[in-house]
């Protein structure tokens, strides 16, 4: 039986603070793979332009721990 490497995957990851977007320095909302096959932090606009979409091999949404208190993780 093959191991499921994506078991327990979530499209959201909690962070203490939001980093800056690699391209424009705005607040990043994603840790994403880009069209150039590089992983970096991206804001919403740059994610729409350079990101590949959400998924185990593509990106995760960044969520502030303080704003995610009491919310169920998906």
N, C-alpha and C positions, 0 to 999 in steps of 0.2 A: 504494500500500500504506500502510495506517495504521500509525503508530508505536505500539509496545507500551510504554506508560508504566509498566507493572508488571514489565517484564523485569528480572530480578535481585532482585525483591522477596523479603524474608525476614520471617517473622513475629516475628523476634527482632532486637534491636539491642543492641550492647554499650555499656555506660556505665562510667565510672570509679567512680562511686558512685551509689547509688540515691537519687533525690530523695524528697521528702515528698509524700504524697497531698494534693491540693488541698482535699479535703473534711474529712478527719479527722486529717491530719498523720502517719499511720503511714507506714512505708516503702512506697513505690510499687513496683509490679511491672509497670505498663503505662503506655504513652503512648497515650491513647485518646480517640477522639471520643465525646462523651456524647450523650444523648437531646436535650440543648439545642443540639446542633450546635457545641459548643465542644470544643477539644482540650485535654487536661490530663493530668497524672500521677495515676494512681489505684492504690490498694492493691487487693488481691484482693477484699475485701468490697465496696468502692465500685464496682469494675469490674463485679461481678456485679449490682449494683443500677442503676448509671447507664451502663455501657458498652454497646456495640453488638455486641461480638464481635471476634475477630481477623480481619484482612484488610487489604488495601491501602488501603481507604478508611475503615477502622474503628479498628484498633489494632495496636500492636506490643508484644511482651513485652520488658521490660527485663532484661538479663542482665549481671551484673558481669563485667568483663573478667578479673579475677583468678580467678573461678570457672569461666570458660569456656575456660581454657587447655587445648589438646589436644583439645577437643571439636569435632566437625564442625558447621559451621553449616548450618541447615536453612531 
